[in-house]
Amino acid sequence: MRPFLFLALGVALLAQPPQQTRPQASQQARPIELDQPIKVDVDVVSILASVRDKKGALIANLEKNDFTVLEDGKPQEIKYFTRESDLPLTIGLLVDVSGSQRNLIDIERNAASQFFSQVLRKKDEAFLIQFGEETELLQDYTNSTRLLSNGLNQLRVSSGVSGLHPGPVPTAGGPRGTVLYDAVYLAANDKLRTEVGRKVIVVITDGVDQGSRLTLNQAVEAAQKADAVIYSIDYSDPSAYGGYGMVFGGGGGEGYLRKISDETGGHVFKVDRKHSLDDIFKQLQDEMRSQYAIGYTPQNDTKDGSYRKLDIKLGNKDLKAQARKGYYAVKPESR
């Protein structure tokens, strides 16, 4: 297994047009570079939305006319709508294997294996990434729960290092410990950006980022440009921080996970005494199978690269839609 050496594939990736078929699944680590986002024309805006009532229960029997889509405050005509739970799904599972998660990895491995066996259907695929001081692809796209379980069996601690020995990609004076934002960016930009259909990133972490080359906002932007929904599972081991919660100096925590998820239309689940990781995965499975796929052609067809704010309104005021907050009207590539 090779770690993600971040400067390996940039030129090759940018020189090749997007492929219509995926590479064969591999159990070897695949290097991916933190390159600049490749811009894609925006003609149809696609939105995945979940709807809950006041008690938090998922509502899965609504119709097109129950929804109103606003872009920058202006109503848009919904052209595509489906509430089928069998729409093809692509899942990227990102597992935090930094030192603070050492005691949780076995639990994560078993719960994630069970999750894949229950959620993946014939047209669905998934990939698996671990991140700590580096980011590593343990299993590329596959529909095989056996291959995904083999990848999960390869999860291992990747703890931080000091500034005197910063690892393969030096950081600016700080230690590398948990490159959460880099991992999210890589999953969104390099793995999901050219995919079609429903795209989901599931992140299991305590929310601490230490040593990423990219910022939280850059990770969120990459996910928005990839039309990927991020679900965060806040799972921490208090004993890893001496029983006092998060360490000082590391970025992260539930607030940062909430921003990543809320901005992309996802949700934060928290593992605690009342909710085991198995329980959380069951809730996540139910939510992903209760989504509405909504599409429209923007009235403002200017592709100026600007950020457009999205808002989903429901006719029933007792219901609330959970969807991404906006998208980028990206300029077409110059030829």
C-alpha positions, 0 to 999 in steps of 0.5 A, a space after each residue: 500500500 502506498 500513501 497518497 504522494 500529493 504531487 504524483 499525477 497532476 499533469 496526467 490528470 489535467 491532460 486527459 479528458 474525463 473518461 466514460 468508464 471507471 478504472 478497474 477496482 484495485 486494492 493498492 493505494 492510488 496517488 491523487 494530487 491536490 490539483 486545481 478544480 477542473 471546471 465543468 459547464 453548468 446546464 442543469 442544476 441537480 439537488 438531492 434533498 431529504 425532508 423531515 417533520 418537526 420530530 425529525 422523522 424522514 418524509 418520503 412520499 412528497 410530490 413535485 408540486 410540494 417543492 419550490 426551488 429558489 435560486 438567489 431568491 428567484 423561483 425556478 421551474 423544476 424539470 426533473 423530479 424523482 423520489 425513487 429510492 433505487 437511484 444509483 448511488 456512489 459512496 466514498 467512505 473516509 475513515 480517520 485513522 489518526 492517533 486519536 482514533 486508535 481505539 475506535 478503528 476495530 469498531 469502525 471496521 466492523 460497522 462499516 463492513 455491515 453498512 456496505 453489505 446492507 446499503 449497496 445494490 447492483 447499480 451502486 458503487 463505493 470506494 474507501 479512503 483512510 486519512 491520518 498524517 497522509 491520505 490513502 486509497 484502500 479500495 477503488 470503485 467497486 460493488 463488491 462487499 468482499 473487496 470493501 471488507 478487505 479494504 477495511 481490514 487494511 485500516 491502520 493508525 497513521 499518527 501525526 509527526 513533529 515539525 522536525 520530520 514533517 513527512 512526504 509533504 512538508 507543512 508550514 511550521 505545523 505538525 501533520 496529524 489529521 488531514 481531514 480537509 485534504 481527504 474531503 477535497 480529494 474524494 470530491 474533486 479527484 474521485 466524484 467530480 466526473 461521476 454522474 448520479 447521486 454522490 455521497 461522502 461519508 466521513 468518520 472522524 472526531 473533526 480535528 484537522 491538523 496539517 491539511 494543505 487545503 482549508 475547510 472552505 476549499 474542501 466544501 467548495 470542491 464537494 459543491 462543485 462535485 454535487 456531492 453530499 457529505 454526511 459526517 459521523 462525529 466519533 471521538 475517543 475522550 481518552 485520546 485527549 486525556 478525557 478533556 475533549 479536543 486538543 488545543 491547536 487542532 482545527 475541528 470539532 462538531 462545528 466544523 463537521 456541521 459546516 461541511 455537511 450543512 453546506 452540501 446538504 448532508 447531516 452530522 450524526 454523533 456517536 454517543 451513549 445512546 447511539 452506537 456506530 451501528 445505529 448511526 449507519 442504519 439512520 444514514 442508510 434510511 436517509 440515503 434511501 429517502 432522498 428526492 432528486 430535483 433538477 432545473 435549468 437556471 433562469 440566469 444562464 450566465 456562467 460567470 463562476 459566481 456562487 448561486 444561493 439555493 433554498 428549498 421551500 415546502 408547501 407544508 410549513 411543518 416540514 423542512 428540506 435538507 439540501 445543499 446551500 448553493 452551487 457554482 455557475 462555473 465558466 466553460 473551459 476555454 479551448 
